[in-house]
Amino acid sequence: MDIQTLTAFFMWCTILNGALLTLWVAMFMLAPDFVYRTQSRWFPVPRETFDLTFYAFLGLFKIIFLVFNVTPYVALLIVG
């Protein structure tokens, strides 16, 4: 596998996961009650617990996104 193929792979991973992260943040900022009502049908938890869990997963996803998508992509751009 050459550097151009890896760079293209990580570029698309970064774009797709960045879009997913943006959508996730937008949904929680623009329609938090809708998200809570939708999720509480399957997982009945108090609102405070839901918000804390949601922010924790959002932060974890952001860290994973930066470490495993953006960093390799930028490194491959520098090397290539």
N, CA and C atoms as an extended XYZ file, in Angstrom:
240
Properties=species:S:1:pos:R:3:atomname:S:1:resname:S:1:resid:I:1 pbc="F F F"
N         0.851       -1.171        0.000 N   MET     1
C         0.000        0.000        0.000 CA  MET     1
C         0.899        1.236        0.000 C   MET     1
N         0.619        2.156       -0.878 N   ASP     2
C         1.462        3.340       -0.980 CA  ASP     2
C         0.879        4.511       -0.174 C   ASP     2
N         1.666        5.574       -0.081 N   ILE     3
C         1.284        6.718        0.745 CA  ILE     3
C         0.049        7.419        0.183 C   ILE     3
N        -0.095        7.482       -1.125 N   GLN     4
C        -1.263        8.151       -1.706 CA  GLN     4
C        -2.552        7.424       -1.346 C   GLN     4
N        -2.529        6.108       -1.351 N   THR     5
C        -3.717        5.333       -0.995 CA  THR     5
C        -4.061        5.529        0.480 C   THR     5
N        -3.058        5.492        1.328 N   LEU     6
C        -3.298        5.716        2.758 CA  LEU     6
C        -3.805        7.126        3.021 C   LEU     6
N        -3.237        8.093        2.321 N   THR     7
C        -3.668        9.478        2.497 CA  THR     7
C        -5.130        9.635        2.078 C   THR     7
N        -5.497        9.027        0.960 N   ALA     8
C        -6.890        9.097        0.507 CA  ALA     8
C        -7.814        8.399        1.500 C   ALA     8
N        -7.387        7.257        2.025 N   PHE     9
C        -8.186        6.535        3.007 CA  PHE     9
C        -8.432        7.381        4.247 C   PHE     9
N        -7.368        7.955        4.810 N   PHE    10
C        -7.523        8.759        6.017 CA  PHE    10
C        -8.248       10.073        5.740 C   PHE    10
N        -8.144       10.587        4.521 N   MET    11
C        -8.895       11.783        4.170 CA  MET    11
C       -10.393       11.493        4.246 C   MET    11
N       -10.825       10.369        3.644 N   TRP    12
C       -12.244       10.032        3.665 CA  TRP    12
C       -12.712        9.647        5.065 C   TRP    12
N       -11.854        8.978        5.830 N   CYS    13
C       -12.211        8.672        7.224 CA  CYS    13
C       -12.419        9.957        8.014 C   CYS    13
N       -11.538       10.927        7.806 N   THR    14
C       -11.644       12.200        8.506 CA  THR    14
C       -12.901       12.949        8.087 C   THR    14
N       -13.202       12.954        6.805 N   ILE    15
C       -14.401       13.649        6.321 CA  ILE    15
C       -15.665       13.000        6.877 C   ILE    15
N       -15.765       11.686        6.779 N   LEU    16
C       -16.978       10.994        7.232 CA  LEU    16
C       -17.156       11.089        8.749 C   LEU    16
N       -16.100       10.854        9.490 N   ASN    17
C       -16.221       10.920       10.944 CA  ASN    17
C       -16.394       12.358       11.428 C   ASN    17
N       -15.790       13.319       10.728 N   GLY    18
C       -16.014       14.725       11.063 CA  GLY    18
C       -17.455       15.134       10.815 C   GLY    18
N       -18.033       14.640        9.735 N   ALA    19
C       -19.448       14.921        9.457 CA  ALA    19
C       -20.342       14.284       10.513 C   ALA    19
N       -20.018       13.066       10.914 N   LEU    20
C       -20.789       12.404       11.961 CA  LEU    20
C       -20.686       13.169       13.282 C   LEU    20
N       -19.503       13.618       13.634 N   LEU    21
C       -19.314       14.401       14.854 CA  LEU    21
C       -20.086       15.713       14.783 C   LEU    21
N       -20.040       16.373       13.643 N   THR    22
C       -20.768       17.627       13.465 CA  THR    22
C       -22.272       17.411       13.565 C   THR    22
N       -22.766       16.343       12.942 N   LEU    23
C       -24.192       16.029       13.021 CA  LEU    23
C       -24.610       15.728       14.452 C   LEU    23
N       -23.771       14.976       15.156 N   TRP    24
C       -24.059       14.612       16.535 CA  TRP    24
C       -24.156       15.860       17.415 C   TRP    24
N       -23.194       16.774       17.255 N   VAL    25
C       -23.206       18.009       18.041 CA  VAL    25
C       -24.402       18.873       17.654 C   VAL    25
N       -24.671       18.982       16.358 N   ALA    26
C       -25.790       19.811       15.902 CA  ALA    26
C       -27.124       19.283       16.428 C   ALA    26
N       -27.312       17.976       16.393 N   MET    27
C       -28.562       17.409       16.896 CA  MET    27
C       -28.736       17.687       18.384 C   MET    27
N       -27.658       17.581       19.128 N   PHE    28
C       -27.787       17.795       20.563 CA  PHE    28
C       -27.940       19.273       20.893 C   PHE    28
N       -27.370       20.159       20.078 N   MET    29
C       -27.504       21.592       20.347 CA  MET    29
C       -28.853       22.139       19.874 C   MET    29
N       -29.336       21.667       18.732 N   LEU    30
C       -30.551       22.225       18.147 CA  LEU    30
C       -31.831       21.549       18.627 C   LEU    30
N       -31.746       20.267       18.956 N   ALA    31
C       -32.949       19.539       19.365 CA  ALA    31
C       -32.651       18.589       20.523 C   ALA    31
N       -32.223       19.116       21.670 N   PRO    32
C       -31.872       18.207       22.774 CA  PRO    32
C       -33.070       17.443       23.333 C   PRO    32
N       -34.238       18.080       23.350 N   ASP    33
C       -35.419       17.387       23.874 CA  ASP    33
C       -35.837       16.240       22.958 C   ASP    33
N       -35.740       16.448       21.659 N   PHE    34
C       -36.068       15.395       20.698 CA  PHE    34
C       -35.125       14.201       20.866 C   PHE    34
N       -33.836       14.485       21.020 N   VAL    35
C       -32.853       13.408       21.199 CA  VAL    35
C       -33.139       12.659       22.501 C   VAL    35
N       -33.425       13.410       23.564 N   TYR    36
C       -33.711       12.756       24.842 CA  TYR    36
C       -34.978       11.900       24.760 C   TYR    36
N       -36.042       12.431       24.169 N   ARG    37
C       -37.291       11.660       24.058 CA  ARG    37
C       -37.087       10.397       23.226 C   ARG    37
N       -36.336       10.521       22.144 N   THR    38
C       -36.097        9.368       21.278 CA  THR    38
C       -35.312        8.287       22.006 C   THR    38
N       -34.271        8.682       22.712 N   GLN    39
C       -33.433        7.704       23.390 CA  GLN    39
C       -34.076        7.163       24.662 C   GLN    39
N       -34.872        7.976       25.326 N   SER    40
C       -35.461        7.513       26.586 CA  SER    40
C       -36.544        6.455       26.369 C   SER    40
N       -36.994        6.289       25.151 N   ARG    41
C       -37.941        5.194       24.877 CA  ARG    41
C       -37.263        3.840       25.049 C   ARG    41
N       -35.997        3.757       24.664 N   TRP    42
C       -35.257        2.497       24.773 CA  TRP    42
C       -34.487        2.379       26.085 C   TRP    42
N       -33.978        3.500       26.563 N   PHE    43
C       -33.158        3.505       27.778 CA  PHE    43
C       -33.729        4.531       28.743 C   PHE    43
N       -34.600        4.119       29.643 N   PRO    44
C       -35.212        5.082       30.564 CA  PRO    44
C       -34.219        5.536       31.642 C   PRO    44
N       -33.635        6.710       31.443 N   VAL    45
C       -32.702        7.288       32.400 CA  VAL    45
C       -33.129        8.722       32.687 C   VAL    45
N       -32.766        9.243       33.854 N   PRO    46
C       -33.068       10.650       34.147 CA  PRO    46
C       -32.337       11.587       33.181 C   PRO    46
N       -32.874       12.780       33.002 N   ARG    47
C       -32.314       13.739       32.043 CA  ARG    47
C       -30.867       14.109       32.392 C   ARG    47
N       -30.554       14.294       33.656 N   GLU    48
C       -29.198       14.672       34.058 CA  GLU    48
C       -28.198       13.579       33.699 C   GLU    48
N       -28.574       12.339       33.937 N   THR    49
C       -27.709       11.212       33.594 CA  THR    49
C       -27.528       11.108       32.086 C   THR    49
N       -28.605       11.334       31.350 N   PHE    50
C       -28.525       11.301       29.894 CA  PHE    50
C       -27.581       12.374       29.377 C   PHE    50
N       -27.712       13.597       29.884 N   ASP    51
C       -26.832       14.678       29.433 CA  ASP    51
C       -25.372       14.378       29.743 C   ASP    51
N       -25.105       13.879       30.938 N   LEU    52
C       -23.734       13.555       31.320 CA  LEU    52
C       -23.171       12.452       30.438 C   LEU    52
N       -23.941       11.419       30.206 N   THR    53
C       -23.496       10.315       29.350 CA  THR    53
C       -23.283       10.785       27.920 C   THR    53
N       -24.176       11.614       27.435 N   PHE    54
C       -24.070       12.125       26.077 CA  PHE    54
C       -22.803       12.942       25.900 C   PHE    54
N       -22.533       13.845       26.838 N   TYR    55
C       -21.315       14.655       26.767 CA  TYR    55
C       -20.062       13.797       26.906 C   TYR    55
N       -20.114       12.765       27.732 N   ALA    56
C       -18.958       11.884       27.890 CA  ALA    56
C       -18.665       11.140       26.589 C   ALA    56
N       -19.689       10.598       25.955 N   PHE    57
C       -19.479        9.904       24.681 CA  PHE    57
C       -19.062       10.874       23.578 C   PHE    57
N       -19.595       12.078       23.603 N   LEU    58
C       -19.197       13.083       22.627 CA  LEU    58
C       -17.719       13.437       22.784 C   LEU    58
N       -17.275       13.617       24.006 N   GLY    59
C       -15.868       13.890       24.253 CA  GLY    59
C       -14.974       12.732       23.873 C   GLY    59
N       -15.399       11.519       24.186 N   LEU    60
C       -14.622       10.336       23.810 CA  LEU    60
C       -14.522       10.199       22.295 C   LEU    60
N       -15.625       10.423       21.598 N   PHE    61
C       -15.609       10.333       20.142 CA  PHE    61
C       -14.706       11.403       19.539 C   PHE    61
N       -14.713       12.604       20.124 N   LYS    62
C       -13.864       13.678       19.622 CA  LYS    62
C       -12.389       13.331       19.790 C   LYS    62
N       -12.025       12.771       20.925 N   ILE    63
C       -10.629       12.376       21.153 CA  ILE    63
C       -10.230       11.266       20.190 C   ILE    63
N       -11.083       10.262       20.032 N   ILE    64
C       -10.787        9.170       19.107 CA  ILE    64
C       -10.690        9.684       17.681 C   ILE    64
N       -11.563       10.605       17.306 N   PHE    65
C       -11.534       11.206       15.977 CA  PHE    65
C       -10.212       11.928       15.732 C   PHE    65
N        -9.777       12.707       16.689 N   LEU    66
C        -8.522       13.442       16.523 CA  LEU    66
C        -7.309       12.520       16.473 C   LEU    66
N        -7.288       11.518       17.336 N   VAL    67
C        -6.125       10.634       17.423 CA  VAL    67
C        -6.039        9.664       16.255 C   VAL    67
N        -7.156        9.072       15.871 N   PHE    68
C        -7.115        8.003       14.879 CA  PHE    68
C        -7.500        8.418       13.459 C   PHE    68
N        -7.961        9.646       13.267 N   ASN    69
C        -8.313       10.104       11.929 CA  ASN    69
C        -7.497       11.316       11.505 C   ASN    69
N        -7.565       12.382       12.288 N   VAL    70
C        -6.922       13.630       11.887 CA  VAL    70
C        -5.404       13.530       11.980 C   VAL    70
N        -4.895       12.991       13.073 N   THR    71
C        -3.441       12.915       13.245 CA  THR    71
C        -2.757       12.077       12.171 C   THR    71
N        -3.224       10.864       11.851 N   PRO    72
C        -2.570       10.126       10.767 CA  PRO    72
C        -2.692       10.826        9.415 C   PRO    72
N        -3.829       11.470        9.174 N   TYR    73
C        -4.005       12.172        7.905 CA  TYR    73
C        -3.014       13.325        7.774 C   TYR    73
N        -2.883       14.116        8.816 N   VAL    74
C        -1.936       15.242        8.780 CA  VAL    74
C        -0.506       14.719        8.670 C   VAL    74
N        -0.178       13.646        9.379 N   ALA    75
C         1.170       13.078        9.286 CA  ALA    75
C         1.459       12.587        7.883 C   ALA    75
N         0.501       11.951        7.247 N   LEU    76
C         0.705       11.478        5.877 CA  LEU    76
C         0.807       12.646        4.895 C   LEU    76
N         0.083       13.721        5.146 N   LEU    77
C         0.233       14.894        4.296 CA  LEU    77
C         1.624       15.499        4.427 C   LEU    77
N         2.158       15.506        5.636 N   ILE    78
C         3.507       16.046        5.845 CA  ILE    78
C         4.550       15.158        5.191 C   ILE    78
N         4.431       13.855        5.359 N   VAL    79
C         5.404       12.912        4.779 CA  VAL    79
C         5.314       12.887        3.267 C   VAL    79
N         4.082       12.880        2.751 N   GLY    80
C         3.893       12.763        1.311 CA  GLY    80
C         4.161       14.066        0.631 C   GLY    80
